[in-house]
Amino acid sequence: MDRLCTPWRFAYVTGENKEEGCVFCNRVTGDEKKHFVLHRGEHWYMLLNLYPYNSGHILLVLNRHQPLLGQCTPEELAEMGQLLSVMEAALTESFHPDGINCGYNGGSSAGAGIPEHLHMHMLPRWTGDTNFMSTIGETRVMPQTLDQAYERLLPVVQRLVADRS
Ligand SMILES: [Zn+2]
């Protein structure tokens, strides 16, 4: 039951969905809607996890390919804090969860699906939410909710980012 404690350990991409190169580098630019990108900052971008633990599972991905918080610049860390606070506010407003998890995995032994490219997880939690949701392998597949979560979160994230800039 370690998923109760570390839901962000689940991989962004499973073995059946391999693509050329690094999936996070591949999404630094490109079609926002296609990849469920909610916001592009100066140093980070925000997108829905394709294999969410819960509806509203958001990733914050560093624009450059490096693995650790300790290798971030002060500017990158400052923007990370700003965007994590936007994510928390957006999840609270959009989903009214009972709680929120935020975390990251440094290195593959900590459970990172893509350990070489730094990304933070944040997701809403509800009392009892681990009891009824099915799992498939190591990922929870809820494709029908991705579009709904994106449409709900996008205007909220855009407004919160604008309000704080
Ligand atoms: Zn990368």
Residues whose N, C-alpha, C, O or C-beta is under 5 A from the ligand:
A	BS01	ZN	C22 F24 C25 H65 H117
